[in-house]
């Protein structure tokens, strides 16, 4: 029997960034996901965001883009839960959500690729869609 | 036929997994195994829905038409 299954996902990092003196793999994945989102959107990675009033909030990771210079921050709660923080006041709802969704998408794609590799699958990653009016999807294909 | 898992990841991180070439319930076992490994990589997955592929989809993948089999009558 072959099936097609859909899943909701939730990112939960290790509560500690350093485990045994090394960066935990979940934190390394988040670093990669954030960097990829910044590269794809023409932005950069930093550790702080600003709000409408110019107040600064320090985060574990942040992406700042030309379209949204206030930035979207990633904060890891003591439980490992990931919270995205940004101030979208003044018409930045769409660009803020786009950065947040891109980071989560990249994280999920990287996690799937690493998981399939660990299960001894040969892995390829492609993009689908992303044209005008299309939703961009990342396709991870594992072959055994 | 090689086994293949094709995972489509949408913005926001929701995923759709297409298991190809698995016999019987093997795909369900592999899906559970994948979910366990993903959790170790910080990605928790909650199934939203799963559907068996249609005979047409299976035929498109394998080039083989799935046989409709009748239940074998048994004597009470």
Backbone of each chain as ProteinMPNN parsed JSONL, in Angstrom:
{"seq_chain_A": "XXXXXXXXXXXXXXXXXXXXXXXXXXXXXXXXXXXXXXXXXXXXXXXXXXXXXXXXXXXXXXXXXXXXXXXXXXXXXXXXXXXXXXXXXXXXXXXXXXXXXXXXXXXXXXXXXXXXXXXXXXXXXXXXXXXXXXXXXXXXXXXX", "coords_chain_A": {"N_chain_A": [[0.852, -1.197, 0.0], [0.54, 2.241, -0.774], [0.8, 5.547, 0.442], [-0.319, 8.979, 0.815], [0.54, 11.425, 3.01], [-0.33, 14.14, 5.151], [1.086, 16.61, 7.262], [1.094, 18.708, 10.152], [3.602, 20.848, 11.474], [5.925, 21.416, 14.168], [8.481, 23.366, 15.504], [10.996, 22.506, 17.72], [13.674, 23.277, 19.534], [16.735, 22.075, 21.057], [16.851, 22.816, 24.525], [19.264, 23.891, 25.396], [21.917, 25.613, 23.809], [24.573, 24.822, 23.604], [25.835, 21.631, 23.902], [27.629, 19.403, 25.682], [29.857, 20.928, 25.061], [29.632, 21.354, 22.366], [27.845, 22.784, 19.574], [24.43, 22.204, 19.593], [22.739, 19.935, 17.342], [20.146, 20.768, 16.547], [20.184, 23.511, 16.909], [22.172, 24.172, 15.128], [20.882, 23.542, 12.757], [18.888, 25.498, 12.811], [20.437, 27.799, 12.59], [21.372, 27.433, 9.972], [18.935, 27.474, 8.585], [18.01, 30.057, 9.056], [20.068, 31.572, 7.924], [19.836, 30.761, 5.252], [17.278, 31.753, 4.649], [17.762, 34.489, 4.888], [19.636, 34.847, 2.807], [18.066, 34.12, 0.583], [16.155, 36.106, 0.563], [17.527, 38.387, 0.186], [18.639, 39.537, 2.417], [20.177, 39.886, 5.704], [21.781, 38.147, 8.437], [21.333, 38.677, 11.873], [21.425, 39.595, 15.381], [19.422, 40.97, 16.526], [16.338, 42.857, 16.64], [14.255, 45.649, 15.665], [11.625, 47.831, 16.822], [8.661, 49.707, 15.899], [9.147, 52.127, 17.189], [11.847, 52.189, 17.265], [13.027, 50.8, 19.255], [15.226, 48.337, 20.587], [15.36, 44.794, 20.438], [16.991, 42.028, 21.641], [17.709, 38.88, 20.186], [17.842, 35.263, 19.708], [18.366, 34.604, 17.086], [18.128, 36.577, 14.101], [16.577, 37.944, 11.188], [17.125, 40.417, 8.863], [15.81, 42.357, 6.306], [15.914, 44.232, 3.177], [13.29, 44.91, 2.556], [12.055, 44.715, 4.987], [13.315, 46.228, 7.314], [13.16, 46.324, 10.085], [13.168, 43.725, 10.954], [12.843, 40.151, 11.613], [12.726, 38.244, 14.459], [14.078, 35.321, 16.088], [13.317, 33.59, 18.87], [14.359, 31.371, 21.356], [12.659, 29.573, 23.635], [12.942, 28.613, 27.159], [11.953, 26.022, 27.186], [12.603, 25.094, 24.727], [10.891, 25.662, 22.761], [10.121, 27.495, 19.801], [9.852, 30.904, 19.139], [8.641, 33.426, 17.053], [9.401, 36.801, 16.662], [8.312, 40.064, 15.885], [7.686, 43.421, 14.814], [4.983, 44.373, 13.162], [3.631, 46.638, 12.691], [2.22, 49.233, 10.725], [1.978, 48.315, 8.149], [3.547, 46.085, 7.609], [2.799, 43.455, 7.755], [2.621, 41.384, 5.789], [5.286, 41.087, 4.76], [6.652, 40.472, 7.087], [5.436, 38.077, 7.857], [6.168, 36.558, 5.672], [8.956, 36.26, 5.954], [9.058, 34.905, 8.4], [7.65, 32.55, 7.74], [9.327, 31.555, 5.783], [11.668, 30.97, 7.166], [10.73, 28.911, 8.858], [9.954, 27.059, 6.921], [12.408, 26.486, 5.664], [13.748, 25.371, 7.833], [12.212, 23.055, 8.344], [12.566, 21.691, 5.9], [15.345, 21.241, 5.898], [15.549, 19.652, 8.179], [14.059, 17.394, 7.415], [15.636, 16.495, 5.276], [18.071, 15.857, 6.615], [17.12, 13.894, 8.349], [16.248, 11.876, 6.583], [18.693, 11.241, 5.4], [19.979, 10.168, 7.599], [18.507, 7.885, 7.804], [19.557, 6.421, 5.836], [18.777, 7.049, 3.23], [19.263, 8.251, -0.134], [19.518, 11.629, -0.799], [17.852, 14.324, -2.392], [17.337, 17.775, -3.018], [14.929, 20.036, -4.143], [13.325, 22.917, -5.616], [9.928, 23.915, -5.939], [7.466, 25.624, -7.797], [6.905, 29.045, -6.801], [6.896, 31.003, -8.634], [5.306, 33.906, -10.129], [2.529, 34.604, -8.209], [2.485, 32.019, -7.351], [2.873, 29.485, -4.829], [5.846, 28.907, -3.136], [7.432, 25.828, -2.849], [9.473, 23.51, -1.082], [11.008, 20.635, -2.169], [11.856, 17.587, -0.931], [13.539, 14.719, -1.7], [13.873, 11.391, -1.015], [15.665, 8.465, -1.747], [15.814, 4.965, -1.588]], "CA_chain_A": [[0.0, 0.0, 0.0], [1.266, 3.499, -0.761], [-0.091, 6.586, 0.944], [0.124, 10.369, 0.867], [0.165, 11.919, 4.338], [-0.048, 15.55, 5.425], [1.425, 16.833, 8.666], [1.46, 20.007, 10.697], [4.892, 20.677, 12.153], [6.282, 22.382, 15.212], [9.926, 23.318, 15.733], [11.396, 22.568, 19.133], [15.123, 23.088, 19.615], [17.267, 21.686, 22.366], [16.826, 24.006, 25.384], [20.618, 24.441, 25.506], [22.61, 25.723, 22.52], [25.787, 24.018, 23.669], [25.677, 20.355, 24.599], [28.956, 18.768, 25.704], [30.838, 21.82, 24.435], [29.377, 21.504, 20.923], [26.537, 23.344, 19.236], [23.441, 21.141, 19.388], [22.335, 19.864, 15.922], [18.922, 21.527, 16.248], [20.585, 24.923, 16.803], [22.911, 24.313, 13.859], [19.868, 23.565, 11.694], [18.226, 26.805, 12.818], [21.404, 28.754, 12.011], [21.351, 27.241, 8.513], [17.62, 27.891, 8.064], [17.949, 31.524, 9.132], [21.015, 32.096, 6.926], [19.256, 30.517, 3.922], [16.167, 32.704, 4.467], [18.361, 35.814, 4.654], [20.217, 34.845, 1.454], [16.994, 34.046, -0.422], [15.362, 37.335, 0.561], [18.434, 39.522, 0.012], [18.855, 40.181, 3.714], [21.337, 39.427, 6.469], [21.479, 37.577, 9.759], [21.823, 39.476, 12.991], [20.912, 39.052, 16.642], [18.493, 41.926, 17.129], [15.315, 43.486, 15.804], [13.776, 46.916, 16.224], [10.189, 48.023, 16.648], [8.229, 50.958, 15.256], [9.763, 53.266, 17.9], [13.303, 52.076, 17.206], [13.547, 50.064, 20.415], [15.945, 47.134, 20.16], [15.177, 43.549, 21.19], [18.011, 41.035, 21.277], [17.104, 37.553, 19.962], [18.837, 34.226, 19.435], [18.686, 34.81, 15.672], [17.202, 37.515, 13.464], [16.792, 38.224, 9.764], [16.755, 41.773, 8.468], [15.838, 42.449, 4.839], [15.631, 45.594, 2.711], [11.839, 45.139, 2.605], [11.608, 44.758, 6.383], [14.541, 46.495, 8.067], [13.01, 46.063, 11.529], [13.61, 42.348, 11.114], [12.084, 39.098, 12.288], [13.603, 37.566, 15.408], [13.768, 33.964, 16.551], [13.701, 33.439, 20.28], [14.169, 29.997, 21.823], [12.198, 29.573, 25.028], [13.647, 27.601, 27.963], [11.444, 24.684, 26.844], [13.046, 24.759, 23.378], [9.893, 26.145, 21.797], [10.609, 28.616, 19.002], [8.886, 31.998, 18.996], [9.051, 34.466, 16.108], [8.956, 38.106, 17.152], [8.545, 41.205, 15.014], [6.67, 44.473, 14.892], [4.502, 44.565, 11.781], [2.791, 47.845, 12.635], [2.504, 50.15, 9.623], [1.904, 47.691, 6.82], [4.592, 45.069, 7.422], [2.292, 42.112, 8.08], [2.932, 40.395, 4.759], [6.726, 40.786, 4.673], [7.037, 39.807, 8.339], [4.971, 36.688, 7.788], [6.947, 35.859, 4.638], [10.259, 35.879, 6.53], [8.781, 33.877, 9.415], [7.287, 31.289, 7.067], [10.494, 31.065, 5.04], [12.577, 30.341, 8.149], [10.119, 27.636, 9.279], [10.005, 26.152, 5.767], [13.79, 26.03, 5.501], [14.089, 24.482, 8.948], [11.546, 21.761, 8.13], [13.201, 21.014, 4.762], [16.662, 20.763, 6.333], [15.347, 18.558, 9.139], [13.63, 16.213, 6.648], [16.801, 16.006, 4.528], [19.006, 15.206, 7.547], [16.487, 12.684, 8.875], [16.283, 10.841, 5.537], [20.094, 10.807, 5.277], [20.273, 9.288, 8.731], [17.823, 6.613, 7.539], [20.299, 5.831, 4.707], [18.234, 7.409, 1.917], [19.98, 9.256, -0.929], [18.609, 12.781, -0.711], [17.951, 15.462, -3.316], [16.425, 18.873, -2.645], [14.559, 20.906, -5.262], [12.254, 23.868, -5.336], [8.802, 23.851, -6.87], [6.65, 26.839, -7.727], [7.651, 30.245, -6.448], [6.722, 32.029, -9.666], [4.308, 34.928, -9.821], [1.251, 34.079, -7.746], [2.614, 30.618, -6.945], [3.492, 29.266, -3.537], [7.11, 28.179, -3.266], [7.56, 24.642, -2.0], [10.758, 22.82, -1.149], [10.73, 19.206, -2.315], [12.976, 16.748, -0.493], [13.268, 13.385, -2.223], [14.798, 10.385, -0.513], [15.55, 7.191, -2.475], [16.533, 3.889, -0.891]], "C_chain_A": [[0.888, 1.247, 0.0], [0.301, 4.61, -0.37], [0.545, 7.964, 0.771], [-0.38, 10.929, 2.189], [0.534, 13.386, 4.477], [0.159, 15.74, 6.924], [1.549, 18.328, 8.952], [2.788, 19.805, 11.404], [5.099, 21.76, 13.208], [7.784, 22.228, 15.469], [10.183, 23.404, 17.234], [12.892, 22.248, 19.206], [15.499, 22.524, 20.975], [17.253, 22.932, 23.254], [18.198, 24.676, 25.505], [21.282, 24.469, 24.135], [23.844, 24.822, 22.495], [25.524, 22.764, 24.479], [27.027, 19.646, 24.515], [30.001, 19.601, 24.981], [30.635, 22.015, 22.939], [27.995, 22.086, 20.694], [25.586, 22.191, 18.925], [22.976, 21.132, 17.916], [21.078, 20.669, 15.602], [19.234, 23.025, 16.117], [21.367, 25.16, 15.525], [21.934, 24.374, 12.687], [19.191, 24.936, 11.631], [19.154, 27.879, 12.252], [21.379, 28.668, 10.489], [20.053, 27.755, 7.906], [17.511, 29.408, 8.014], [18.866, 32.133, 8.066], [20.442, 31.933, 5.518], [18.125, 31.508, 3.646], [16.721, 34.092, 4.159], [18.927, 35.89, 3.233], [19.121, 34.914, 0.394], [16.239, 35.373, -0.541], [16.241, 38.589, 0.467], [18.717, 40.259, 1.308], [20.116, 39.701, 4.396], [20.882, 38.919, 7.827], [22.081, 38.467, 10.826], [21.261, 38.869, 14.283], [19.939, 40.02, 17.307], [17.487, 42.459, 16.113], [14.957, 44.824, 16.441], [12.27, 46.997, 16.027], [9.922, 49.387, 16.012], [8.917, 52.183, 15.874], [11.287, 53.22, 17.889], [13.9, 51.356, 18.406], [14.122, 48.724, 19.958], [15.592, 45.953, 21.061], [16.218, 42.547, 20.706], [17.36, 39.653, 21.215], [18.226, 36.519, 19.807], [19.305, 34.304, 17.982], [17.729, 35.888, 15.162], [17.579, 37.672, 12.005], [16.271, 39.62, 9.476], [16.845, 41.832, 6.951], [15.577, 43.898, 4.426], [14.139, 45.922, 2.797], [11.33, 45.302, 4.036], [12.817, 44.986, 7.292], [14.394, 46.332, 9.579], [13.427, 44.642, 11.863], [12.63, 41.445, 11.825], [13.06, 38.34, 13.186], [13.121, 36.164, 15.731], [14.255, 33.882, 17.991], [13.398, 32.002, 20.697], [13.841, 30.05, 23.31], [12.964, 28.516, 25.825], [13.178, 26.171, 27.675], [11.972, 24.191, 25.494], [12.065, 25.218, 22.317], [10.439, 27.389, 21.09], [9.502, 29.659, 18.842], [9.46, 33.017, 18.019], [8.53, 35.805, 16.622], [9.298, 39.198, 16.14], [7.401, 42.187, 15.169], [6.211, 44.79, 13.469], [3.658, 45.827, 11.64], [3.21, 48.72, 11.439], [2.601, 49.475, 8.274], [2.953, 46.636, 6.555], [4.116, 43.649, 7.719], [2.764, 41.065, 7.077], [4.428, 40.051, 4.745], [7.225, 40.097, 5.944], [6.662, 38.34, 8.308], [5.787, 35.9, 6.77], [8.298, 35.395, 5.194], [10.066, 34.755, 7.546], [8.497, 32.517, 8.756], [8.467, 30.693, 6.311], [11.478, 30.37, 5.991], [12.027, 28.971, 8.552], [10.179, 26.611, 8.145], [11.419, 25.598, 5.583], [14.177, 25.068, 6.614], [13.483, 23.088, 8.698], [12.218, 20.992, 6.993], [14.569, 20.449, 5.156], [16.524, 19.576, 7.282], [14.943, 17.273, 8.405], [14.829, 15.623, 5.908], [17.764, 15.265, 5.454], [18.431, 13.893, 8.072], [16.554, 11.554, 7.845], [17.711, 10.329, 5.336], [20.445, 9.835, 6.395], [19.602, 7.921, 8.564], [18.384, 5.921, 6.292], [19.659, 6.062, 3.344], [19.233, 8.337, 1.202], [19.033, 10.434, -1.089], [18.916, 13.827, -1.776], [16.955, 16.518, -2.873], [16.198, 19.748, -3.864], [13.538, 21.921, -4.778], [11.163, 23.684, -6.365], [7.985, 25.117, -6.704], [7.514, 28.048, -7.431], [7.582, 31.324, -7.504], [5.665, 33.036, -9.232], [2.992, 34.278, -9.398], [1.3, 32.628, -7.285], [3.236, 30.536, -5.557], [4.758, 28.449, -3.735], [7.097, 26.986, -2.325], [8.972, 24.1, -2.147], [10.442, 21.33, -1.189], [11.988, 18.424, -1.946], [12.644, 15.32, -0.912], [14.329, 12.418, -1.705], [14.573, 9.069, -1.234], [16.411, 6.146, -1.766], [16.88, 2.801, -1.889]], "O_chain_A": [[1.89, 1.288, 0.714], [-0.858, 4.621, -0.786], [1.758, 8.101, 0.607], [-1.58, 10.911, 2.461], [1.574, 13.826, 3.987], [-0.509, 15.109, 7.743], [2.034, 19.103, 8.127], [3.073, 18.708, 11.884], [4.53, 22.849, 13.143], [8.291, 21.118, 15.63], [9.646, 24.272, 17.922], [13.317, 21.116, 18.975], [14.696, 22.499, 21.909], [17.611, 24.012, 22.783], [18.282, 25.889, 25.696], [21.229, 23.492, 23.387], [24.122, 24.151, 21.501], [25.043, 22.833, 25.61], [27.508, 19.328, 23.427], [30.918, 19.061, 24.362], [31.383, 22.76, 22.306], [27.089, 21.91, 21.508], [25.887, 21.321, 18.109], [22.834, 22.193, 17.309], [20.954, 21.2, 14.499], [18.621, 23.721, 15.308], [21.249, 26.217, 14.905], [22.12, 25.148, 11.748], [18.95, 25.471, 10.549], [18.711, 28.764, 11.521], [21.365, 29.687, 9.799], [20.059, 28.389, 6.851], [16.988, 29.974, 7.054], [18.49, 33.089, 7.389], [20.543, 32.838, 4.69], [18.02, 32.042, 2.542], [16.216, 34.788, 3.278], [18.722, 36.883, 2.536], [19.228, 35.668, -0.572], [15.746, 35.72, -1.614], [15.761, 39.709, 0.646], [19.0, 41.456, 1.303], [21.019, 39.172, 3.749], [19.782, 39.206, 8.297], [23.205, 38.949, 10.689], [20.696, 37.775, 14.275], [19.661, 39.91, 18.502], [17.744, 42.506, 14.91], [15.304, 45.099, 17.59], [11.709, 46.315, 15.169], [10.845, 50.112, 15.64], [9.23, 53.148, 15.177], [11.944, 54.105, 18.437], [15.12, 51.301, 18.565], [13.582, 48.068, 19.068], [15.531, 46.086, 22.283], [16.311, 42.256, 19.513], [16.56, 39.297, 22.081], [19.406, 36.867, 19.78], [20.481, 34.098, 17.684], [16.652, 36.087, 15.723], [18.746, 37.55, 11.632], [15.133, 39.96, 9.799], [17.844, 41.407, 6.371], [15.082, 44.697, 5.221], [13.762, 47.061, 3.073], [10.307, 45.945, 4.271], [13.288, 44.062, 7.955], [15.395, 46.214, 10.284], [13.978, 44.386, 12.934], [11.726, 41.891, 12.53], [14.093, 37.855, 12.724], [11.93, 35.859, 15.66], [15.434, 34.077, 18.285], [12.316, 31.482, 20.425], [14.639, 30.51, 24.127], [13.57, 27.62, 25.238], [13.924, 25.217, 27.896], [11.814, 23.02, 25.152], [12.36, 25.174, 21.123], [11.12, 28.218, 21.692], [8.375, 29.341, 18.462], [10.617, 33.423, 18.137], [7.357, 35.928, 16.975], [10.409, 39.257, 15.613], [6.301, 41.833, 15.595], [6.943, 45.389, 12.681], [3.044, 46.059, 10.598], [4.398, 48.915, 11.183], [3.233, 49.998, 7.355], [3.229, 46.317, 5.398], [4.929, 42.745, 7.913], [3.245, 39.998, 7.457], [4.798, 38.877, 4.722], [8.112, 39.244, 5.888], [7.451, 37.471, 8.679], [6.066, 34.719, 6.973], [8.729, 34.272, 4.933], [10.814, 33.777, 7.553], [9.032, 31.486, 9.163], [8.595, 29.473, 6.209], [12.042, 29.325, 5.667], [12.765, 27.987, 8.585], [10.427, 25.43, 8.386], [11.606, 24.4, 5.374], [14.853, 24.068, 6.371], [14.168, 22.074, 8.829], [12.421, 19.782, 7.098], [14.91, 19.323, 4.795], [17.288, 18.613, 7.2], [15.429, 16.191, 8.733], [15.026, 14.408, 5.904], [18.225, 14.172, 5.124], [19.15, 12.905, 8.223], [16.877, 10.416, 8.185], [17.923, 9.134, 5.126], [21.112, 8.824, 6.178], [20.069, 6.923, 9.113], [17.793, 4.981, 5.761], [19.967, 5.342, 2.393], [19.951, 9.104, 1.843], [17.876, 10.258, -1.471], [20.072, 14.169, -2.026], [15.861, 16.197, -2.41], [17.145, 20.155, -4.537], [12.972, 21.803, -3.692], [11.428, 23.342, -7.517], [7.83, 25.622, -5.592], [8.699, 28.08, -7.764], [8.12, 32.417, -7.328], [5.193, 33.006, -8.095], [2.414, 33.492, -10.149], [0.284, 32.067, -6.877], [4.02, 31.398, -5.16], [4.748, 27.424, -4.418], [6.786, 27.122, -1.141], [9.587, 24.216, -3.207], [9.7, 20.822, -0.348], [13.04, 18.58, -2.566], [11.606, 14.776, -0.534], [15.525, 12.605, -1.93], [13.441, 8.596, -1.332], [17.559, 6.397, -1.4], [17.488, 1.796, -1.521]]}, "seq_chain_B": "XXXXXXXXXXXXXXXXXXXXXXXXXXXXXXXXXXXXXXXXXXXXXXXXXXXXXXXXXXXXXXXXXXXXXXXXXXXX", "coords_chain_B": {"N_chain_B": [[11.099, -2.24, -7.624], [12.444, 0.859, -6.548], [12.405, 2.178, -3.206], [10.865, 5.195, -2.291], [10.675, 8.354, -0.728], [8.927, 11.225, -0.97], [8.946, 14.454, 0.009], [7.061, 17.262, 0.373], [7.581, 20.528, 1.29], [5.927, 23.2, 2.667], [5.542, 26.848, 2.74], [5.943, 28.046, 6.04], [6.213, 25.542, 7.011], [4.57, 23.256, 6.998], [4.062, 19.854, 5.934], [3.89, 17.475, 3.205], [3.911, 14.118, 2.666], [4.884, 11.673, 0.398], [4.778, 8.362, -0.067], [6.421, 5.964, -1.872], [6.505, 2.831, -3.513], [6.396, 1.092, -1.385], [5.514, -1.896, 0.27], [2.449, -3.323, 1.442], [1.858, -2.559, 4.85], [4.244, -1.301, 5.197], [4.863, 1.322, 4.566], [3.565, 2.809, 6.494], [4.919, 2.089, 8.777], [7.424, 3.087, 8.087], [6.835, 5.779, 7.972], [6.322, 6.323, 10.662], [8.827, 5.819, 11.696], [10.301, 7.819, 10.408], [9.097, 10.081, 11.555], [9.991, 9.801, 14.173], [12.776, 10.152, 13.892], [12.811, 12.735, 12.881], [11.913, 14.171, 15.099], [14.148, 14.069, 16.706], [15.688, 15.825, 15.328], [14.513, 18.169, 15.96], [12.002, 18.659, 14.88], [8.716, 18.377, 15.288], [6.015, 16.367, 14.312], [2.597, 16.383, 13.43], [0.131, 14.303, 12.36], [-2.17, 15.241, 9.863], [-3.861, 14.365, 7.821], [-4.242, 11.28, 6.037], [-4.125, 9.491, 3.058], [-4.95, 6.685, 1.076], [-3.373, 5.888, -1.963], [-4.906, 6.366, -5.162], [-5.933, 3.828, -7.544], [-5.235, 4.793, -10.076], [-3.182, 6.614, -9.539], [-1.255, 4.892, -8.505], [-0.834, 3.306, -10.712], [0.246, 5.208, -12.434], [2.688, 5.637, -11.208], [3.947, 3.117, -11.16], [3.388, 1.854, -13.486], [1.91, -0.384, -13.53], [-1.187, -1.879, -13.427], [-3.337, -1.83, -10.678], [-4.629, -4.742, -9.236], [-7.995, -5.589, -8.711], [-9.074, -7.362, -6.04], [-11.151, -10.014, -5.019], [-12.625, -10.921, -1.916], [-11.706, -14.042, -0.538], [-13.995, -16.62, -0.257], [-14.865, -18.044, 2.861], [-15.357, -21.023, 4.796], [-17.772, -21.315, 7.276]], "CA_chain_B": [[10.917, -0.784, -7.626], [13.092, 1.434, -5.368], [11.532, 2.895, -2.271], [11.11, 6.637, -2.356], [9.826, 9.244, 0.072], [8.998, 12.588, -1.522], [8.331, 15.33, 1.014], [6.882, 18.643, -0.091], [7.539, 21.408, 2.468], [5.286, 24.456, 2.279], [5.888, 27.975, 3.621], [5.398, 27.81, 7.374], [6.769, 24.266, 7.457], [3.708, 22.07, 6.916], [4.646, 18.943, 4.953], [3.1, 16.394, 2.62], [4.86, 13.046, 2.366], [4.385, 10.699, -0.577], [5.581, 7.145, 0.074], [6.294, 5.191, -3.108], [7.231, 1.57, -3.609], [6.341, 0.333, -0.136], [4.507, -2.958, 0.228], [1.632, -3.503, 2.642], [1.882, -1.463, 5.817], [5.624, -0.835, 5.382], [4.957, 2.784, 4.489], [3.126, 3.37, 7.774], [6.045, 1.888, 9.7], [8.497, 4.02, 7.703], [6.378, 7.123, 8.362], [6.545, 6.449, 12.113], [10.276, 5.89, 11.906], [10.718, 9.159, 9.979], [8.632, 11.041, 12.57], [10.879, 9.67, 15.331], [14.08, 10.763, 13.582], [12.578, 14.185, 12.766], [11.819, 14.742, 16.457], [15.522, 14.25, 17.189], [16.208, 17.016, 14.642], [13.775, 19.347, 16.409], [10.766, 18.891, 14.125], [7.618, 17.516, 15.734], [4.991, 16.309, 13.258], [1.255, 15.906, 13.793], [-0.596, 13.939, 11.134], [-3.439, 15.942, 9.614], [-4.66, 13.376, 7.104], [-3.503, 10.325, 5.214], [-5.044, 8.808, 2.148], [-4.371, 5.669, 0.219], [-3.354, 6.359, -3.349], [-5.9, 5.779, -6.052], [-5.317, 2.918, -8.514], [-4.649, 5.566, -11.184], [-1.898, 7.167, -9.077], [-0.309, 3.777, -8.399], [-0.507, 2.912, -12.08], [1.13, 6.223, -12.997], [4.018, 5.469, -10.611], [4.579, 1.821, -11.398], [3.061, 1.34, -14.813], [1.172, -1.64, -13.361], [-2.549, -1.656, -12.977], [-3.589, -2.576, -9.447], [-5.711, -5.713, -9.389], [-9.071, -5.623, -7.715], [-9.199, -8.744, -5.601], [-12.326, -10.327, -4.202], [-12.333, -11.694, -0.715], [-11.884, -15.479, -0.733], [-15.034, -17.079, 0.676], [-14.415, -19.033, 3.845], [-16.441, -21.831, 5.32], [-17.997, -21.058, 8.715]], "C_chain_B": [[11.591, -0.193, -6.393], [12.079, 2.139, -4.468], [11.9, 4.375, -2.312], [10.153, 7.371, -1.421], [10.022, 10.649, -0.485], [8.237, 13.501, -0.566], [8.274, 16.747, 0.458], [6.71, 19.527, 1.145], [7.0, 22.765, 2.04], [5.774, 25.6, 3.176], [5.216, 27.788, 4.979], [5.802, 26.454, 7.915], [5.837, 23.08, 7.43], [4.225, 21.171, 5.781], [3.633, 17.933, 4.445], [4.093, 15.321, 2.177], [4.204, 12.001, 1.478], [5.315, 9.49, -0.513], [5.351, 6.274, -1.165], [7.098, 3.895, -3.006], [7.244, 0.757, -2.327], [5.224, -0.705, -0.218], [3.74, -3.003, 1.542], [1.663, -2.28, 3.548], [3.289, -0.911, 6.037], [5.723, 0.686, 5.394], [4.531, 3.436, 5.804], [4.237, 3.241, 8.812], [7.172, 2.877, 9.388], [8.119, 5.459, 8.081], [6.593, 7.345, 9.859], [8.024, 6.593, 12.422], [10.794, 7.29, 11.542], [10.311, 10.204, 11.023], [9.543, 11.001, 13.797], [12.223, 10.335, 15.09], [13.929, 12.287, 13.478], [12.518, 14.846, 14.138], [13.212, 14.969, 17.024], [16.183, 15.456, 16.522], [15.351, 18.249, 14.937], [12.502, 19.637, 15.645], [9.706, 17.884, 14.571], [6.525, 17.546, 14.675], [3.689, 15.729, 13.804], [0.528, 15.551, 12.51], [-1.915, 14.709, 11.032], [-4.381, 15.013, 8.857], [-3.725, 12.457, 6.313], [-4.506, 9.656, 4.291], [-4.271, 7.8, 1.316], [-4.405, 6.187, -1.213], [-4.413, 5.655, -4.172], [-5.196, 4.803, -6.992], [-4.649, 3.678, -9.66], [-3.287, 6.137, -10.78], [-0.834, 6.074, -9.0], [0.129, 3.341, -9.797], [0.461, 3.905, -12.719], [2.56, 6.067, -12.467], [4.722, 4.225, -11.123], [4.39, 1.316, -12.808], [2.286, 0.039, -14.754], [-0.201, -1.323, -12.816], [-2.808, -2.484, -11.721], [-4.795, -3.477, -9.635], [-6.757, -5.515, -8.31], [-9.247, -7.069, -7.306], [-10.453, -8.913, -4.763], [-11.886, -11.108, -2.982], [-12.597, -13.186, -0.987], [-12.944, -15.965, 0.253], [-14.484, -18.131, 1.632], [-15.62, -19.784, 4.38], [-16.57, -21.577, 6.819], [-17.822, -22.355, 9.49]], "O_chain_B": [[11.352, -0.675, -5.286], [11.043, 2.624, -4.924], [13.072, 4.749, -2.361], [8.97, 7.042, -1.34], [11.128, 11.191, -0.474], [7.034, 13.338, -0.361], [9.295, 17.346, 0.12], [5.806, 19.306, 1.95], [7.558, 23.405, 1.148], [6.348, 25.36, 4.238], [4.045, 27.412, 5.048], [5.75, 26.221, 9.123], [6.249, 21.981, 7.801], [4.761, 21.666, 4.789], [2.669, 17.58, 5.126], [5.008, 15.597, 1.402], [3.113, 11.51, 1.77], [6.492, 9.582, -0.861], [4.218, 5.896, -1.464], [8.213, 3.871, -2.484], [8.034, -0.179, -2.201], [4.132, -0.424, -0.712], [4.296, -2.756, 2.612], [1.518, -1.142, 3.103], [3.507, -0.134, 6.967], [6.535, 1.269, 6.114], [5.061, 4.478, 6.188], [4.471, 4.145, 9.614], [7.795, 3.431, 10.294], [8.978, 6.254, 8.462], [7.0, 8.43, 10.275], [8.426, 7.374, 13.284], [11.609, 7.871, 12.26], [11.088, 11.105, 11.337], [9.835, 12.039, 14.392], [12.755, 11.005, 15.975], [14.797, 13.036, 13.924], [13.017, 15.956, 14.317], [13.441, 15.944, 17.74], [17.117, 16.042, 17.07], [15.455, 19.258, 14.24], [11.965, 20.741, 15.739], [9.794, 16.694, 14.267], [6.149, 18.614, 14.194], [3.679, 14.736, 14.531], [0.328, 16.414, 11.656], [-2.67, 14.807, 11.999], [-5.555, 14.888, 9.206], [-2.595, 12.811, 5.977], [-5.607, 9.3, 4.708], [-3.128, 8.018, 0.916], [-5.361, 6.849, -1.619], [-4.768, 4.505, -3.914], [-3.993, 4.929, -7.219], [-3.609, 3.25, -10.161], [-2.351, 6.144, -11.58], [0.322, 6.282, -9.369], [1.301, 3.049, -10.034], [1.374, 3.517, -13.448], [3.525, 6.331, -13.184], [5.902, 4.248, -11.47], [5.135, 0.456, -13.276], [2.026, -0.581, -15.785], [-0.341, -0.576, -11.848], [-2.536, -3.685, -11.693], [-5.841, -3.05, -10.122], [-6.434, -5.3, -7.142], [-9.54, -7.918, -8.147], [-10.777, -8.08, -3.917], [-10.906, -11.853, -3.014], [-13.606, -13.536, -1.599], [-12.815, -15.751, 1.459], [-13.719, -19.007, 1.229], [-16.738, -19.271, 4.417], [-15.577, -21.621, 7.545], [-17.966, -22.367, 10.713]]}, "name": "protein", "num_of_chains": 2, "seq": "XXXXXXXXXXXXXXXXXXXXXXXXXXXXXXXXXXXXXXXXXXXXXXXXXXXXXXXXXXXXXXXXXXXXXXXXXXXXXXXXXXXXXXXXXXXXXXXXXXXXXXXXXXXXXXXXXXXXXXXXXXXXXXXXXXXXXXXXXXXXXXXXXXXXXXXXXXXXXXXXXXXXXXXXXXXXXXXXXXXXXXXXXXXXXXXXXXXXXXXXXXXXXXXXXXXXXXXXXXXX"}
